[in-house]
């Protein structure tokens, strides 16, 4: 789990280690990369082999409107880049999007984010390696070092030499990465600088050639028009080239090795886009405007002698701008081949780096075997992750048809970007205390727009790659879908066969159980459900346990009481065992009270040690297969940016089970304290309201209480028949319990419920059905009621995971 401590995230020094559990030491990477280094790593990734291999094809799709397509791609990429900037600054750790998704979204989303990112970077790296081999072989042939139809040693032809050179380059950059991040950054800066200079020469000569061409604007507007294939052609070219703008994913991978990441990571994300987008636009302009459709090139490309230049480039494909350079740049072919070689080298450097960092982070989280998380004692680099990633890259470069399989990397990058955009929205609510040195403006609109754009581009990407069923060159989109399905299936098997179990073991190491208490009983029958009651405040224990006991009897459940002994992030968990006595007292109080009140209900207690209370509770719900969590609430959080309080917020939003939060009413010495004679049940229908009805029913049965079911009609559009239908359905679920119903007209739903709650001992309210953008934890109305009501309030939120939805769907169908 990602550590949210600002001290840990911003003040790590080289050689520093953090103990994670008894005898355990967390591995970290040294910080020695500057803003300049990581900016050029991102630029090197985005101006990689794509600018050479993709520009020609994209020109064939969009025509002269390729200039617009590149500009729009930069605009679209910005909506995802802002998400990477915020999260990369707040979580400067190796792993990037994988760690953020794992922190914010339920599994296996986190595992899949890493699994897809690792594969996507590895496949892209294999493509760059093979492209390097092709370019280098072509350069040797052009220079006369090798003959056109050479056969080295009698059996090494062009294809095999391409593969050998690819493996050699993967090995070289794996070694550079092993040497350390500083060497990695320097290598990236050198090759990226060479590439940018050569592209600058290409652009300069291309623009001069364009301007010296008579009536040059006609190449862009009269061939036959600016966008010969219309909007579809533009969007197709955007989808085809969009993956070239994913360098910000590689930038954030370096977060754990960057000096002052809170400031430098966001700057690097935006600086790299600001450098790359104009370069792509200028390259497209120079290529389309500077080249001429001479007979020799027309014959090679298979187009008519008078064909427009964008069509010529499209048919020449990856050789398009190289052939263009041969026309208007002195020594253009060798110069562009050199640029292509440096481009593929910088892309190789960046993707070897990023793929190894993702697998390193997954190994550290036990999603992959812990061998991946090993850090070299001298170099302070994840040498095993680098080696294993390099082996995967080299094998794919040699064995697989990389051009087709690489298309699946495009899909996986887009899926990862969708997850990251959703994560930044969710973390604004679940992690309000993150040290955000950069924040996305106008939330949540930029990431939502980014998600929409990703989904819009995907079908055009597949269409541009070819969806013909088969294995031919027109089938890359189809093969991408099949390959994605196979890789995702392998990930599913790995997650449930290995990773889930290992992550559970890591959870126990993060928040170890130091002692267990259990109430005495002659025979303890196995119960169908488990209710977890976290306790800390002795003043509220009895009321929480009364509610838990009522629910346990109704559900045939056993109760587990947990208390957490916390230690600072800088303190090893093993030192927390000396602080368990305070927690033992509240555990004993809860168990003794339960034994006196309901001796037939099994109650056990557990004390855990952790750095974070909410994470310890979440770990317990996962490990002990909890069905329901009942938490207490202070109702006066010390910070206004928390709705209920940080611990409650995190448990409510992330627990994969039903959750109740009880705001205990006034306490005193009166005999009536704890008695429940009257229950208010506000309802507006929906799954959370149904869950609230179940809770009210259980409490009423055990206390002989009366329930008032209340519907607040707030607008004229509310129909009487709709309100009555909801009330009738709720009353039917309450069976033999004494109930009354009320329909109240009010312009303020919260005021109406709070006023009515004064006449009842307990109010039970489900999470609201407000829109996604307005709902925070339970929703504005339940939280306001819990804040203002003078009596005890229970807020109910049903787990709406996929399993829960399917179960309820079948139940409703049977009904």
HELIX and SHEET records of a PDB file:
HELIX    1   1 UNK A    6  UNK A   10  1                                   5    
HELIX    2   2 UNK A   35  UNK A   46  1                                  12    
HELIX    3   3 UNK A   50  UNK A   62  1                                  13    
HELIX    4   4 UNK A   63  UNK A   65  5                                   3    
HELIX    5   5 UNK A   66  UNK A   90  1                                  25    
HELIX    6   6 UNK A   97  UNK A  104  1                                   8    
HELIX    7   7 UNK A  109  UNK A  142  1                                  34    
HELIX    8   8 UNK A  158  UNK A  179  1                                  22    
HELIX    9   9 UNK A  181  UNK A  211  1                                  31    
HELIX   10  10 UNK A  218  UNK A  221  1                                   4    
HELIX   11  11 UNK A  230  UNK A  241  1                                  12    
HELIX   12  12 UNK A  242  UNK A  245  5                                   4    
HELIX   13  13 UNK A  247  UNK A  253  1                                   7    
HELIX   14  14 UNK A  255  UNK A  257  5                                   3    
HELIX   15  15 UNK A  261  UNK A  290  1                                  30    
HELIX   16  16 UNK A  295  UNK A  301  1                                   7    
HELIX   17  17 UNK A  309  UNK A  316  1                                   8    
HELIX   18  18 UNK A  317  UNK A  319  5                                   3    
HELIX   19  19 UNK A  320  UNK A  328  1                                   9    
HELIX   20  20 UNK A  332  UNK A  364  1                                  33    
HELIX   21  21 UNK A  370  UNK A  373  5                                   4    
HELIX   22  22 UNK A  383  UNK A  399  1                                  17    
HELIX   23  23 UNK A  402  UNK A  430  1                                  29    
HELIX   24  24 UNK A  445  UNK A  465  1                                  21    
HELIX   25  25 UNK A  473  UNK A  475  5                                   3    
HELIX   26  26 UNK A  476  UNK A  494  1                                  19    
HELIX   27  27 UNK A  495  UNK A  499  3                                   5    
HELIX   28  28 UNK A  500  UNK A  510  1                                  11    
HELIX   29  29 UNK A  538  UNK A  540  5                                   3    
HELIX   30  30 UNK A  541  UNK A  555  1                                  15    
HELIX   31  31 UNK A  573  UNK A  579  5                                   7    
HELIX   32  32 UNK A  580  UNK A  597  1                                  18    
HELIX   33  33 UNK A  613  UNK A  623  1                                  11    
HELIX   34  34 UNK A  646  UNK A  654  1                                   9    
HELIX   35  35 UNK A  687  UNK A  703  1                                  17    
HELIX   36  36 UNK A  720  UNK A  733  1                                  14    
HELIX   37  37 UNK A  749  UNK A  757  1                                   9    
HELIX   38  38 UNK A  780  UNK A  788  1                                   9    
HELIX   39  39 UNK A  802  UNK A  814  1                                  13    
SHEET    1   A 2 UNK A  18  UNK A  21  0                                        
SHEET    2   A 2 UNK A  24  UNK A  26 -1                                        
SHEET    1   B11 UNK A 513  UNK A 518  0                                        
SHEET    2   B11 UNK A 603  UNK A 610 -1                                        
SHEET    3   B11 UNK A 557  UNK A 566  1                                        
SHEET    4   B11 UNK A 529  UNK A 534  1                                        
SHEET    5   B11 UNK A 628  UNK A 632  1                                        
SHEET    6   B11 UNK A 658  UNK A 663  1                                        
SHEET    7   B11 UNK A 792  UNK A 797 -1                                        
SHEET    8   B11 UNK A 762  UNK A 766  1                                        
SHEET    9   B11 UNK A 678  UNK A 682  1                                        
SHEET   10   B11 UNK A 706  UNK A 713  1                                        
SHEET   11   B11 UNK A 739  UNK A 745  1                                        
END                                                                             
